[in-house]
């Protein structure tokens, strides 16, 4: 239960008063009145941070920025400042933000994102980006974001105004080179180099990009914009090469960047880009994190002035690696922005372990090396099917590290309860479902083909049995928290753990029983399959409920097709077992296929595991 706070509008600076009014929509913060702890706010002469002092039954918060004052409010709501002590916090980060993926099916509604903004403000964040490849409207471009849940200009203006009221800067985050495969309509044929990369030096390309830049110059008050340009692996290798011949990738990239920067400046915006292409093109293997990478001096010199480079890294768990790459970015001539990750992609629940190990190392390196701007990405690769609200626990953890350098579980529990109305411990327990490449692969693996199952059999024949048992044990633990819906619906996590325990057990038993021609077990498996189908349908309904609570309707169809496919394939498995047992079929060919001698490197995701063929 959070503490009750009251404040006096007569002596509260307007920016803080405005923010408190917005927070009062959801939190026990009241303007005036006798109830609650009386809080007064006083801006001091300092660059960041806050101090909480108690005197005469009231509290005085001294603060530097609005975001500092609101972090202090979160501290008071969580009752972390003792009655007899002066409590103080500060951070060297001038920017602490998030980037939410709104391009992989899931486009969060403006209403739900406002709820996120309130939580972010209390955690101490002061910047947010909505990653929109095509999910925003453009004038005279009806097929841009068509049927994808694109944000209207009015929605973005409303989000920007609401965020500003909470001391949060909204920065446009778009793509102006790669990652534009969603522009699959014929209206964009002229501007495509390859399937997902824009055609450099084509005039129509820059007309389209100017519309993008102008849109965010108009809807957001921030004069900064993230223009993307990452992972453009086949740059200059498609229509560009057909038209102009071969040209060094660095030269194409810098020339294109220069033109986009000019457009940004024309509209009064300062751009930032993902930095990886400079490192990839200097690597013999095309890898971003290649320590043998060499970026030629002429390329460094040609990087347009005023472009901020974003060093993104969600993977390394070694602080020394981050320190090395931060230094490499500084060698390119400017101070980098760093993008870490709170893991939400390729998994149905926030990935606690990988977030704490990778983001933890990143935050420590940023603090040690004096990085001033840091944000945390929340990607939605493979369909955006994560229960994104569960990631608020990861954002609380990251904020705690950024502000204090520590992540005390007791403090996190209090802050999370006050800020997100949920149990931090329960949410992170469910985080065992958030294992990169694992949980989703168990979920999407086809019950007959068993692509993922067969691959793991080669490495560890008992792995699925052990994991089925682990999911069953997790379900038992989660049952006590099934009514916790404050930040991530734990009943949804419970359904998933139960489903996976049965799904893995069915597949393992099927493999063994068929190999032994154990007809009795195969017959009993048909009852288990029917039970499993019911569990998939229940999880599908739960998924739909949590999706519509948080997202626009667009994109849900992709997930419903997957769940319907799982149901249909399990019905097919049941039919095939019936035919085999009755003698109508002499075998089940998928189960007869011999295992390869060695495992393969499997990509995570539904499309790689639901069929033996590439669907074209």
C-alpha positions, 0 to 999 in steps of 0.5 A, spaced: 500 500 500 502 506 497 503 512 502 498 518 501 501 524 499 498 532 499 501 538 496 499 545 496 498 548 489 500 555 492 507 553 493 509 548 488 512 550 482 508 549 475 511 544 472 511 539 478 504 541 480 502 539 473 505 532 473 502 531 480 495 533 477 497 527 472 499 522 477 493 523 481 489 520 476 492 513 478 496 514 485 494 517 492 496 524 491 491 529 492 491 537 492 491 540 499 487 537 504 488 534 511 489 527 509 496 524 507 503 527 508 504 534 506 509 535 501 512 541 498 517 542 493 523 546 492 528 547 486 535 547 488 541 549 485 544 543 483 544 539 476 540 533 478 537 529 483 533 530 489 533 530 497 527 529 502 527 532 508 522 531 514 520 537 519 514 539 522 510 533 520 511 534 513 516 533 507 520 538 503 523 535 496 529 539 494 530 537 486 533 539 480 529 537 474 522 535 474 524 528 473 528 528 479 522 531 483 517 525 480 523 520 482 522 523 489 515 522 489 515 515 487 520 514 493 515 517 498 509 513 495 514 507 496 515 509 503 523 509 502 525 515 506 525 514 513 521 519 518 528 521 522 533 521 516 534 525 510 534 521 504 538 523 497 539 520 490 542 523 484 544 520 477 550 523 472 545 521 467 542 527 463 538 522 459 535 516 462 529 513 457 526 507 454 524 505 447 518 501 446 517 497 439 511 498 436 513 495 429 512 488 430 505 487 430 504 490 437 502 497 437 500 500 444 494 504 445 495 511 447 491 510 453 495 505 455 502 508 454 500 514 458 499 509 464 506 507 462 509 514 462 506 515 469 510 509 471 516 511 468 516 518 471 515 515 478 521 510 476 526 516 474 526 516 467 525 522 463 525 520 455 521 515 451 521 513 444 516 509 440 519 505 435 515 506 429 518 503 422 511 504 418 506 505 424 505 512 424 501 516 418 504 520 413 500 525 409 498 523 402 501 516 403 495 511 404 499 505 404 504 507 409 502 503 415 496 500 412 492 496 416 498 496 421 495 500 427 499 506 425 499 512 430 495 518 427 498 525 428 493 527 433 495 521 437 502 522 437 501 530 439 497 527 445 502 522 447 507 528 447 503 533 451 502 528 456 509 526 457 512 533 457 507 534 463 511 528 466 518 531 465 519 526 459 521 528 452 518 524 447 523 523 441 521 520 434 524 513 433 523 511 425 527 508 420 530 512 414 534 506 410 533 499 412 528 495 416 522 497 411 520 491 409 513 493 411 513 497 405 511 491 401 505 495 397 506 497 390 506 504 392 513 504 394 516 500 388 520 506 386 524 507 393 526 500 394 533 497 393 532 490 396 526 488 400 527 492 406 532 497 404 530 504 401 534 506 394 539 511 395 540 516 390 533 515 388 529 522 388 523 519 390 526 516 396 528 523 399 521 525 398 518 520 402 524 521 408 522 528 408 515 526 409 517 522 415 522 527 418 517 533 417 511 529 421 515 528 427 518 535 427 510 537 427 507 532 432 513 532 437 516 538 441 523 535 442 528 537 437 531 530 436 529 524 432 532 517 431 533 516 424 535 508 425 539 506 419 541 499 422 542 492 420 542 495 412 546 488 410 544 488 403 545 496 402 547 497 395 546 490 393 539 490 389 536 495 385 542 500 386 547 496 383 543 494 377 542 502 376 549 504 378 554 498 379 558 497 385 560 502 390 563 501 397 558 500 402 561 506 407 560 511 401 553 509 400 551 510 407 555 516 409 552 519 402 545 517 404 546 519 411 548 526 409 542 527 405 537 525 411 541 529 416 540 535 411 533 534 411 533 533 419 536 540 419 531 543 414 526 541 419 530 544 425 531 537 428 538 533 430 539 526 428 541 520 432 542 513 428 544 506 430 551 505 430 552 498 427 553 499 420 560 503 421 562 497 425 559 491 420 562 494 414 569 494 417 568 487 419 571 481 415 565 477 418 560 483 417 559 483 425 557 489 429 561 487 435 567 484 432 573 487 436 578 486 429 573 491 426 577 497 422 573 503 420 578 507 415 580 514 417 576 517 411 570 514 413 570 517 420 572 524 417 566 523 412 561 522 418 556 528 418 557 533 423 552 533 429 549 526 428 549 522 435 551 515 434 547 510 438 551 504 441 546 498 442 548 492 446 543 487 449 547 481 449 554 482 453 555 480 460 562 483 461 562 490 463 569 490 460 566 489 453 562 495 454 567 499 456 571 497 450 566 499 445 564 505 448 571 508 447 571 505 440 565 510 439 568 516 442 574 514 437 569 516 432 569 523 434 562 524 438 559 522 445 555 516 444 548 515 446 547 507 449 542 503 448 541 497 452 535 492 453 530 490 457 528 483 454 521 482 451 523 479 444 522 472 442 519 470 449 512 471 452 514 474 458 520 479 460 526 475 461 529 477 467 536 473 467 538 476 461 536 483 462 539 483 469 546 480 467 546 484 460 543 490 462 546 490 469 553 490 466 551 495 461 549 500 466 555 499 470 560 500 464 556 507 463 556 509 470 564 508 470 565 511 463 561 517 464 556 516 459 550 521 459 545 518 455 542 511 456 536 508 454 533 501 454 530 498 448 524 493 449 523 489 442 518 485 439 521 481 434 517 474 432 510 478 433 510 482 439 507 477 443 510 478 450 506 480 456 509 487 455 507 490 462 511 484 465 517 488 463 515 494 467 519 490 473 525 490 468 525 497 467 524 498 475 530 494 476 534 498 470 532 505 473 534 503 480 541 501 477 542 507 474 540 512 479 543 508 485 548 503 482 544 498 486 538 493 486 536 491 493 530 486 492 527 489 498 527 496 495 525 494 488 519 490 492 517 497 495 518 501 489 514 496 484 508 495 489 507 503 489 509 504 482 506 498 478 501 495 484 504 488 483 509 484 486 516 484 484 518 478 486 512 474 483 513 478 477 520 476 476 518 469 478 514 469 472 520 471 468 523 464 468 518 464 462 523 469 459 528 465 456 531 467 450 530 462 444 527 457 449 520 458 451 518 461 445 521 455 441 517 450 446 511 454 444 511 454 437 514 447 435 510 443 431 507 437 434 508 432 429 515 435 425 518 437 432 523 441 429 526 444 435 525 437 439 529 433 434 534 438 435 535 438 442 534 430 442 541 430 439 544 434 444 540 432 450 535 426 450 532 428 457 532 435 456 524 436 454 523 431 460 527 436 465 524 442 462 517 439 462 518 438 470 521 445 471 515 448 467 510 444 472 514 446 478 513 454 476 506 453 475 505 451 482 509 457 484 505 461 480 498 459 482 499 463 489 499 469 485 494 468 479 490 474 481 496 479 481 495 483 475 498 490 477 504 489 472 503 483 467 497 478 468 500 473 472 494 468 471 496 469 463 503 466 466 500 461 469 496 458 463 503 458 459 507 454 464 501 449 465 500 449 457 508 448 456 509 443 462 503 438 458 506 440 451 513 438 452 511 432 456 506 430 450 511 430 445 517 427 449 512 421 451 510 421 443 517 420 441 518 414 446 512 411 445 512 411 437 519 408 437 517 402 441 510 401 438 507 402 445 500 402 443 497 403 450 501 409 451 499 412 444 492 411 446 492 414 452 496 420 449 490 422 445 486 424 451 492 428 453 492 431 446 485 433 447 487 436 454 492 440 451 488 443 445 483 446 451 489 449 454 492 452 448 485 455 446 484 457 454 491 461 453 489 464 446 483 467 449 487 470 455 492 472 450 487 476 446 484 479 453 491 482 455 493 484 447 486 488 447 488 491 454 494 494 452 494 494 444 491 496 438 487 490 434 492 490 428 497 485 429 492 480 433 490 476 427 498 474 426 498 471 433 491 468 432 493 464 426 499 461 430 494 459 436 489 456 431 495 453 427 497 450 434 490 447 435 489 444 428 496 441 428 495 438 435 488 435 432 492 433 426 497 429 431 491 426 434 488 424 427 494 421 425 495 417 431 488 414 431 489 412 423 496 408 426 492 405 431 487 403 427 491 400 421 489 405 416 496 408 416 502 404 417 506 409 420 507 416 422 512 419 417 514 425 421 516 421 426 520 416 422 525 421 419 531 419 422 535 424 427 541 428 424 548 426 427 549 433 429 544 439 431 543 445 427 543 452 429 536 454 429 533 461 429 528 462 434 521 464 432 515 461 429 516 461 422 522 457 423 519 451 427 512 451 424 514 448 418 519 444 414 519 448 408 520 456 408 513 459 406 514 463 400 
